[in-house]
Amino acid sequence: MKTVCEIDILGDPQLQRGMVAGSLGLFLVGVMGVLVGLALGVADALDGLLWLACVVGLSLAALPVHELIHGAAFRLLGGPGTRVRFGHQAGMLYATAPGTVYARGRFMAILLAPTVVLSLGFAGWGLLGGMPLAAWACLWVHLSGCVGDLLMTREIRREPECTHVRDTATGIALLRQ
């Protein structure tokens, strides 16, 4: 397989600045949604500092869960010999299976699995748990942390020559057969 291009999420300062800007934009969408909800009279079962503690606590708890979902997806779609490692760098937690090659669609599924699972979880909690504003806030805080995954998915989709993706220690390599 030939390398079409490489995306270095952990080592490219320009890419990281773009991710921070994207994260901030998504976070602000969440804040605006909470403000609109308050203006419309939407109420949660908790308020004040308890509400804030709930949002902060669940948002922080979602970080390692997000990476565990990536890890499970790496193993599920990569087979029993796939070795997953977890770490943190540049203010980000990450899961990686360096050197493992996946078909394009499988790798996009790995990238998007935590976004989908946790977003559905927060939405379900908002609908059923009496905390729609807190759930909305957690959902958007989580989405603001998914920018790297969303960016890599976009780049895979944009590259028509890409048939496979190799996970690397710092990002991904788009490959063609």
DRENPA-3360 file (N, C-alpha, C; in nm, 2 decimals, always signed):
BEGIN
1 = MKTVCEID = +0.08/-0.12/+0.00/+0.00/+0.00/+0.00/+0.09/+0.12/+0.00 ~ +0.04/+0.23/-0.07/+0.11/+0.35/-0.07/+0.05/+0.46/+0.01 ~ +0.13/+0.54/+0.08/+0.08/+0.65/+0.16/+0.03/+0.76/+0.07 ~ -0.09/+0.81/+0.09/-0.14/+0.92/+0.02/-0.11/+1.05/+0.09 ~ -0.13/+1.05/+0.22/-0.09/+1.16/+0.31/-0.10/+1.12/+0.45 ~ -0.03/+1.19/+0.54/-0.03/+1.17/+0.68/-0.09/+1.29/+0.76 ~ -0.16/+1.26/+0.86/-0.22/+1.36/+0.95/-0.16/+1.34/+1.09 ~ -0.09/+1.44/+1.13/-0.02/+1.44/+1.26/-0.09/+1.52/+1.36;
9 = ILGDPQLQ = -0.19/+1.46/+1.43/-0.28/+1.53/+1.52/-0.20/+1.58/+1.64 ~ -0.10/+1.50/+1.69/-0.03/+1.54/+1.81/+0.09/+1.63/+1.79 ~ +0.14/+1.64/+1.66/+0.26/+1.71/+1.64/+0.25/+1.83/+1.55 ~ +0.13/+1.86/+1.49/+0.12/+1.97/+1.40/+0.05/+2.09/+1.47 ~ +0.13/+2.19/+1.51/+0.08/+2.31/+1.58/-0.03/+2.38/+1.51 ~ -0.02/+2.39/+1.38/-0.13/+2.46/+1.30/-0.26/+2.38/+1.31 ~ -0.25/+2.25/+1.29/-0.37/+2.17/+1.30/-0.43/+2.18/+1.44 ~ -0.34/+2.18/+1.54/-0.39/+2.19/+1.68/-0.46/+2.32/+1.71;
17 = RGMVAGSL = -0.41/+2.43/+1.65/-0.48/+2.56/+1.66/-0.62/+2.56/+1.60 ~ -0.63/+2.49/+1.48/-0.75/+2.48/+1.41/-0.85/+2.40/+1.50 ~ -0.80/+2.29/+1.56/-0.88/+2.21/+1.65/-0.93/+2.29/+1.77 ~ -0.85/+2.37/+1.82/-0.89/+2.45/+1.94/-1.00/+2.55/+1.90 ~ -0.98/+2.61/+1.78/-1.09/+2.70/+1.73/-1.22/+2.63/+1.70 ~ -1.21/+2.51/+1.64/-1.33/+2.43/+1.62/-1.40/+2.39/+1.75 ~ -1.31/+2.35/+1.85/-1.37/+2.31/+1.98/-1.44/+2.43/+2.05 ~ -1.38/+2.54/+2.04/-1.44/+2.66/+2.10/-1.57/+2.69/+2.03;
25 = GLFLVGVM = -1.57/+2.68/+1.90/-1.70/+2.71/+1.83/-1.81/+2.62/+1.87 ~ -1.78/+2.49/+1.88/-1.88/+2.39/+1.93/-1.92/+2.41/+2.07 ~ -1.83/+2.45/+2.16/-1.86/+2.48/+2.30/-1.95/+2.60/+2.30 ~ -1.93/+2.70/+2.22/-2.02/+2.82/+2.22/-2.16/+2.79/+2.17 ~ -2.17/+2.69/+2.08/-2.30/+2.65/+2.04/-2.38/+2.59/+2.16 ~ -2.31/+2.51/+2.24/-2.37/+2.45/+2.35/-2.41/+2.56/+2.46 ~ -2.33/+2.66/+2.48/-2.36/+2.77/+2.57/-2.48/+2.84/+2.52 ~ -2.48/+2.87/+2.39/-2.60/+2.94/+2.33/-2.73/+2.86/+2.35;
33 = GVLVGLAL = -2.72/+2.73/+2.33/-2.83/+2.65/+2.35/-2.89/+2.65/+2.49 ~ -2.79/+2.64/+2.59/-2.84/+2.65/+2.73/-2.91/+2.79/+2.75 ~ -2.85/+2.90/+2.70/-2.91/+3.03/+2.72/-3.05/+3.04/+2.66 ~ -3.06/+2.98/+2.54/-3.19/+2.98/+2.47/-3.29/+2.90/+2.55 ~ -3.25/+2.78/+2.60/-3.33/+2.70/+2.69/-3.38/+2.77/+2.81 ~ -3.29/+2.84/+2.88/-3.32/+2.92/+2.99/-3.42/+3.03/+2.96 ~ -3.40/+3.10/+2.85/-3.49/+3.21/+2.80/-3.63/+3.15/+2.77 ~ -3.64/+3.03/+2.73/-3.77/+2.97/+2.69/-3.83/+2.90/+2.82;
41 = GVADALDG = -3.76/+2.90/+2.93/-3.82/+2.85/+3.05/-3.80/+2.70/+3.08 ~ -3.70/+2.64/+3.00/-3.67/+2.50/+3.03/-3.60/+2.50/+3.16 ~ -3.64/+2.40/+3.24/-3.58/+2.39/+3.38/-3.53/+2.24/+3.40 ~ -3.42/+2.24/+3.48/-3.36/+2.11/+3.51/-3.40/+2.08/+3.66 ~ -3.39/+1.95/+3.69/-3.42/+1.90/+3.83/-3.32/+1.97/+3.93 ~ -3.20/+2.00/+3.89/-3.10/+2.06/+3.97/-3.08/+2.20/+3.92 ~ -3.03/+2.29/+4.00/-2.99/+2.42/+3.96/-2.87/+2.47/+4.03 ~ -2.82/+2.59/+4.00/-2.70/+2.65/+4.07/-2.58/+2.56/+4.06;
49 = LLWLACVV = -2.51/+2.56/+4.18/-2.38/+2.49/+4.18/-2.40/+2.34/+4.17 ~ -2.51/+2.28/+4.21/-2.53/+2.14/+4.19/-2.54/+2.11/+4.04 ~ -2.61/+2.20/+3.96/-2.62/+2.18/+3.82/-2.48/+2.19/+3.75 ~ -2.40/+2.29/+3.79/-2.27/+2.31/+3.74/-2.18/+2.19/+3.77 ~ -2.19/+2.14/+3.90/-2.11/+2.02/+3.94/-2.15/+1.90/+3.85 ~ -2.27/+1.88/+3.83/-2.32/+1.77/+3.75/-2.26/+1.78/+3.61 ~ -2.27/+1.89/+3.54/-2.22/+1.91/+3.41/-2.07/+1.89/+3.40 ~ -2.00/+1.95/+3.49/-1.85/+1.94/+3.50/-1.81/+1.79/+3.52;
57 = GLSLAALP = -1.88/+1.73/+3.62/-1.84/+1.59/+3.66/-1.87/+1.50/+3.54 ~ -1.99/+1.51/+3.48/-2.02/+1.42/+3.37/-1.93/+1.44/+3.25 ~ -1.90/+1.57/+3.22/-1.82/+1.60/+3.11/-1.68/+1.55/+3.13 ~ -1.62/+1.56/+3.25/-1.49/+1.50/+3.28/-1.49/+1.35/+3.27 ~ -1.60/+1.29/+3.32/-1.61/+1.14/+3.32/-1.62/+1.09/+3.17 ~ -1.68/+1.17/+3.09/-1.69/+1.13/+2.95/-1.56/+1.12/+2.87 ~ -1.46/+1.19/+2.92/-1.33/+1.19/+2.85/-1.27/+1.05/+2.85 ~ -1.24/+0.98/+2.96/-1.19/+0.85/+2.95/-1.29/+0.75/+2.89;
65 = VHELIHGA = -1.42/+0.77/+2.91/-1.51/+0.68/+2.85/-1.50/+0.69/+2.69 ~ -1.49/+0.81/+2.64/-1.47/+0.83/+2.50/-1.35/+0.75/+2.45 ~ -1.24/+0.75/+2.52/-1.12/+0.68/+2.47/-1.14/+0.53/+2.49 ~ -1.21/+0.48/+2.59/-1.24/+0.34/+2.61/-1.32/+0.29/+2.49 ~ -1.42/+0.37/+2.45/-1.50/+0.33/+2.33/-1.42/+0.32/+2.21 ~ -1.32/+0.42/+2.19/-1.23/+0.40/+2.07/-1.15/+0.27/+2.09 ~ -1.10/+0.24/+2.21/-1.03/+0.12/+2.23/-1.11/+0.00/+2.19 ~ -1.23/-0.01/+2.24/-1.32/-0.12/+2.21/-1.34/-0.13/+2.06;
73 = AFRLLGGP = -1.36/-0.02/+1.99/-1.38/-0.02/+1.85/-1.26/-0.07/+1.77 ~ -1.14/-0.02/+1.82/-1.01/-0.07/+1.76/-1.01/-0.22/+1.77 ~ -1.04/-0.27/+1.88/-1.03/-0.42/+1.90/-1.13/-0.49/+1.83 ~ -1.26/-0.44/+1.83/-1.37/-0.51/+1.76/-1.35/-0.52/+1.61 ~ -1.30/-0.40/+1.55/-1.29/-0.40/+1.41/-1.15/-0.44/+1.36 ~ -1.05/-0.45/+1.45/-0.92/-0.49/+1.41/-0.88/-0.63/+1.44 ~ -0.97/-0.70/+1.52/-0.94/-0.84/+1.55/-0.87/-0.86/+1.68 ~ -0.86/-0.98/+1.72/-0.80/-1.02/+1.85/-0.65/-0.98/+1.87;
81 = GTRVRFGH = -0.58/-0.97/+1.76/-0.44/-0.94/+1.77/-0.41/-0.79/+1.78 ~ -0.51/-0.71/+1.77/-0.49/-0.57/+1.78/-0.45/-0.52/+1.92 ~ -0.34/-0.45/+1.93/-0.30/-0.40/+2.06/-0.33/-0.25/+2.07 ~ -0.41/-0.22/+2.17/-0.45/-0.08/+2.19/-0.37/-0.02/+2.30 ~ -0.33/+0.11/+2.28/-0.26/+0.18/+2.39/-0.34/+0.31/+2.41 ~ -0.33/+0.35/+2.54/-0.39/+0.48/+2.58/-0.29/+0.57/+2.63 ~ -0.31/+0.70/+2.61/-0.21/+0.80/+2.66/-0.27/+0.94/+2.66 ~ -0.19/+1.03/+2.69/-0.23/+1.17/+2.69/-0.11/+1.26/+2.64;
89 = QAGMLYAT = -0.14/+1.36/+2.56/-0.03/+1.45/+2.51/-0.10/+1.57/+2.46 ~ -0.04/+1.69/+2.47/-0.09/+1.81/+2.42/-0.23/+1.84/+2.47 ~ -0.26/+1.81/+2.59/-0.39/+1.84/+2.65/-0.50/+1.74/+2.60 ~ -0.46/+1.63/+2.54/-0.56/+1.54/+2.48/-0.54/+1.40/+2.54 ~ -0.64/+1.33/+2.57/-0.64/+1.18/+2.59/-0.65/+1.12/+2.46 ~ -0.59/+1.00/+2.44/-0.60/+0.93/+2.31/-0.59/+0.78/+2.33 ~ -0.65/+0.71/+2.24/-0.64/+0.57/+2.22/-0.58/+0.54/+2.09 ~ -0.49/+0.45/+2.08/-0.42/+0.42/+1.95/-0.39/+0.27/+1.94;
97 = APGTVYAR = -0.39/+0.23/+1.81/-0.34/+0.10/+1.78/-0.24/+0.12/+1.67 ~ -0.12/+0.17/+1.70/-0.02/+0.21/+1.60/+0.02/+0.10/+1.51 ~ +0.02/+0.13/+1.38/+0.06/+0.04/+1.28/-0.05/-0.05/+1.23 ~ -0.16/-0.05/+1.29/-0.28/-0.13/+1.25/-0.34/-0.06/+1.13 ~ -0.37/-0.14/+1.02/-0.43/-0.09/+0.90/-0.58/-0.14/+0.90 ~ -0.67/-0.04/+0.87/-0.81/-0.07/+0.87/-0.87/-0.02/+0.73 ~ -0.97/-0.09/+0.68/-1.04/-0.04/+0.57/-1.09/+0.10/+0.60 ~ -1.10/+0.18/+0.50/-1.15/+0.32/+0.52/-1.27/+0.33/+0.61;
105 = GRFMAILL = -1.38/+0.26/+0.57/-1.51/+0.27/+0.65/-1.49/+0.22/+0.79 ~ -1.41/+0.12/+0.81/-1.39/+0.07/+0.95/-1.32/+0.18/+1.04 ~ -1.22/+0.24/+0.98/-1.15/+0.34/+1.06/-1.24/+0.46/+1.09 ~ -1.33/+0.50/+0.99/-1.42/+0.61/+1.02/-1.52/+0.57/+1.13 ~ -1.56/+0.44/+1.13/-1.65/+0.39/+1.24/-1.57/+0.40/+1.38 ~ -1.45/+0.37/+1.38/-1.37/+0.38/+1.50/-1.36/+0.52/+1.55 ~ -1.34/+0.61/+1.45/-1.33/+0.75/+1.49/-1.46/+0.81/+1.54 ~ -1.57/+0.76/+1.48/-1.70/+0.82/+1.52/-1.78/+0.75/+1.63;
113 = APTVVLSL = -1.73/+0.63/+1.67/-1.80/+0.55/+1.77/-1.83/+0.62/+1.90 ~ -1.73/+0.69/+1.96/-1.75/+0.76/+2.09/-1.85/+0.88/+2.07 ~ -1.83/+0.95/+1.96/-1.92/+1.06/+1.93/-2.06/+1.02/+1.93 ~ -2.09/+0.91/+1.86/-2.23/+0.86/+1.84/-2.28/+0.81/+1.98 ~ -2.20/+0.72/+2.04/-2.25/+0.65/+2.16/-2.27/+0.75/+2.27 ~ -2.18/+0.84/+2.30/-2.19/+0.94/+2.41/-2.30/+1.04/+2.37 ~ -2.31/+1.08/+2.25/-2.41/+1.18/+2.21/-2.55/+1.12/+2.23 ~ -2.57/+1.00/+2.19/-2.70/+0.93/+2.22/-2.72/+0.91/+2.37;
121 = GFAGWGLL = -2.62/+0.88/+2.44/-2.63/+0.87/+2.59/-2.68/+1.00/+2.65 ~ -2.61/+1.11/+2.62/-2.65/+1.24/+2.67/-2.79/+1.28/+2.63 ~ -2.82/+1.26/+2.50/-2.96/+1.29/+2.45/-3.06/+1.21/+2.53 ~ -3.04/+1.08/+2.55/-3.13/+1.00/+2.62/-3.15/+1.04/+2.76 ~ -3.04/+1.08/+2.83/-3.04/+1.13/+2.96/-3.13/+1.26/+2.97 ~ -3.11/+1.35/+2.87/-3.18/+1.47/+2.86/-3.33/+1.45/+2.85 ~ -3.37/+1.35/+2.77/-3.51/+1.32/+2.74/-3.57/+1.25/+2.86 ~ -3.50/+1.16/+2.93/-3.56/+1.08/+3.03/-3.52/+1.12/+3.17;
129 = GGMPLAAW = -3.42/+1.19/+3.19/-3.37/+1.22/+3.32/-3.40/+1.35/+3.39 ~ -3.48/+1.43/+3.33/-3.52/+1.55/+3.40/-3.42/+1.66/+3.40 ~ -3.31/+1.64/+3.32/-3.20/+1.74/+3.31/-3.17/+1.78/+3.17 ~ -3.27/+1.83/+3.09/-3.24/+1.86/+2.95/-3.13/+1.96/+2.93 ~ -3.12/+2.06/+3.01/-3.02/+2.17/+2.99/-2.88/+2.11/+3.02 ~ -2.87/+2.04/+3.13/-2.74/+1.98/+3.17/-2.70/+1.87/+3.06 ~ -2.79/+1.80/+3.01/-2.76/+1.70/+2.91/-2.71/+1.77/+2.78 ~ -2.78/+1.88/+2.74/-2.74/+1.96/+2.63/-2.60/+2.01/+2.65;
137 = ACLWVHLS = -2.58/+2.06/+2.77/-2.44/+2.12/+2.79/-2.34/+2.01/+2.78 ~ -2.36/+1.89/+2.85/-2.27/+1.78/+2.84/-2.24/+1.74/+2.70 ~ -2.35/+1.73/+2.62/-2.34/+1.68/+2.48/-2.25/+1.78/+2.40 ~ -2.27/+1.91/+2.42/-2.18/+2.00/+2.34/-2.04/+2.01/+2.39 ~ -2.02/+2.00/+2.52/-1.89/+1.99/+2.58/-1.82/+1.87/+2.52 ~ -1.89/+1.76/+2.51/-1.83/+1.64/+2.46/-1.80/+1.65/+2.31 ~ -1.90/+1.71/+2.23/-1.87/+1.73/+2.09/-1.75/+1.82/+2.07 ~ -1.74/+1.92/+2.16/-1.62/+2.01/+2.14/-1.49/+1.94/+2.16;
145 = GCVGDLLM = -1.49/+1.83/+2.23/-1.37/+1.74/+2.24/-1.36/+1.64/+2.13 ~ -1.45/+1.63/+2.05/-1.45/+1.53/+1.94/-1.39/+1.59/+1.81 ~ -1.34/+1.71/+1.81/-1.30/+1.78/+1.69/-1.19/+1.71/+1.62 ~ -1.09/+1.65/+1.69/-0.99/+1.57/+1.62/-1.04/+1.46/+1.55 ~ -1.14/+1.38/+1.61/-1.20/+1.27/+1.54/-1.28/+1.31/+1.42 ~ -1.35/+1.42/+1.43/-1.43/+1.47/+1.32/-1.34/+1.52/+1.21 ~ -1.23/+1.59/+1.24/-1.14/+1.64/+1.14/-1.08/+1.52/+1.07 ~ -1.03/+1.42/+1.14/-0.97/+1.30/+1.07/-1.08/+1.23/+0.98;
153 = TREIRREP = -1.20/+1.22/+1.03/-1.31/+1.16/+0.94/-1.33/+1.24/+0.82 ~ -1.33/+1.38/+0.83/-1.35/+1.46/+0.72/-1.23/+1.44/+0.61 ~ -1.11/+1.44/+0.66/-1.00/+1.42/+0.57/-1.00/+1.29/+0.50 ~ -1.04/+1.18/+0.57/-1.06/+1.05/+0.51/-1.16/+1.06/+0.40 ~ -1.28/+1.12/+0.43/-1.38/+1.13/+0.33/-1.34/+1.22/+0.21 ~ -1.26/+1.32/+0.23/-1.22/+1.41/+0.13/-1.12/+1.35/+0.03 ~ -1.05/+1.25/+0.07/-0.94/+1.19/-0.01/-1.00/+1.07/-0.09 ~ -1.03/+1.09/-0.22/-1.09/+0.98/-0.29/-1.00/+0.86/-0.31;
161 = ECTHVRDT = -0.87/+0.88/-0.31/-0.77/+0.77/-0.33/-0.76/+0.68/-0.21 ~ -0.80/+0.73/-0.09/-0.79/+0.65/+0.03/-0.88/+0.53/+0.03 ~ -0.81/+0.41/+0.05/-0.89/+0.29/+0.06/-0.87/+0.23/+0.20 ~ -0.76/+0.26/+0.26/-0.73/+0.21/+0.40/-0.67/+0.32/+0.48 ~ -0.67/+0.30/+0.61/-0.61/+0.40/+0.70/-0.52/+0.32/+0.80 ~ -0.40/+0.37/+0.82/-0.31/+0.31/+0.92/-0.31/+0.41/+1.04 ~ -0.33/+0.35/+1.16/-0.32/+0.43/+1.28/-0.17/+0.45/+1.31 ~ -0.14/+0.57/+1.35/+0.00/+0.60/+1.39/+0.01/+0.64/+1.53;
169 = ATGIALLR = +0.13/+0.66/+1.58/+0.14/+0.70/+1.72/+0.10/+0.84/+1.74 ~ +0.09/+0.92/+1.63/+0.05/+1.06/+1.65/-0.06/+1.11/+1.56 ~ -0.12/+1.01/+1.49/-0.24/+1.05/+1.40/-0.27/+0.93/+1.31 ~ -0.28/+0.96/+1.18/-0.32/+0.86/+1.09/-0.25/+0.88/+0.95 ~ -0.23/+0.77/+0.88/-0.18/+0.77/+0.74/-0.29/+0.72/+0.65 ~ -0.32/+0.80/+0.55/-0.42/+0.76/+0.45/-0.35/+0.68/+0.34 ~ -0.40/+0.56/+0.31/-0.34/+0.47/+0.22/-0.42/+0.44/+0.10 ~ -0.36/+0.39/-0.01/-0.43/+0.34/-0.12/-0.36/+0.21/-0.16;
177 = Q = -0.45/+0.12/-0.22/-0.40/-0.01/-0.26/-0.33/+0.00/-0.39;
% end
